[in-house]
Amino acid sequence: MDYQWYPGHMTKAKRMMQEDIKLIDLIIELVDARIPVSSRNPDIDELGKNKARVILLNKADLADDAANREWNDFFAEKGYLTVLLDARSKAGMGTLTNVIREACREKIERDRRRGIINRPVRAMVAGIPNVGKSTFINTFAGKACAKTGNRPGVTKGKQWIRLNKNVELLDTPGILWPKFEDQTVGLRLAMVGSIRDEILNVQELALELIRFLKEAYPGALDARYGCGEQPQDAAVLAEIAKSRGCLLKGQELDYEKASGILLDDFRSGKLGRITLERPLLPSGAK
Ligand code: G4P
């Protein structure tokens, strides 16, 4: 997350994905459950055509339960297999193994007809930065999993992690670039911390978050900061600054610091489980 995306980065990332995709049967695509559409790069549909796909709604522990279900249904309707996940925990990984098999059923059948039995499914993890790819690989692969090492005929330097007798995972994830041409998408990516705060003014970001929370999660701000009902968004930020003792010299309120606290609290789930976009609401990015 310590880089910005320039055309050069995108070209390189795309080229690497194109190379790696040749080696695999299945893409495990990670999106952020709080912004499942904004955290997706739709180019993956073109890059990964003809490959099986599973979509992981990761960081589901930070997202609204009802919204998680809606998103699950949304992607299921589009024909994707999805799994709600907290990549830091092993719970849910068993379900995922079954879903992977389901996603690759055609390939397994095809192999069987050709007399190839028990050839493991080869998978790669892909997603935009900060979505949880490394965490997922570490948790899913665990300590017990042996690296299979280079295989003859496979591009040199590629490491495969054998997850079980059915699945092998490429140890380097495919990095997709965030796509934030749309201002709302950029805003949501910044709110969850997937693009750098420097891109947007922190105070403006905090005020946008306050505006959203007041409408979609009324009471969440008051529950944490005791700020009551403030008609003005800036007044909420002032209350946060007061309640957290954010003061500049001369007792002036430090809005910048209060904004940082609010954003950190949101990103770490201290304001509750919150989803920024919903599939059925008109405001949800489609
Ligand atoms: P990346 O490889 O896709 O860039 O993402 P990475 O695994 O580095 O994860 C980015 C951050 O998201 C990490 O936090 C990680 O712990 C957190 N994370 C990943 N999956 C989940 C999840 O399902 N739920 C929650 N709540 N958090 C998740 P960090 O603050 O950058 O690092 P650290 O504090 O964990 O060291």
Boltz pocket constraint, residues with backbone or C-beta under 6 A from the ligand:
constraints:
  - pocket:
      binder: B
      contacts: [[A, 1], [A, 58], [A, 59], [A, 60], [A, 61], [A, 62], [A, 85], [A, 86], [A, 87], [A, 88], [A, 127], [A, 128], [A, 129], [A, 130], [A, 131], [A, 132], [A, 133], [A, 134], [A, 135], [A, 136]]
      max_distance: 6.0
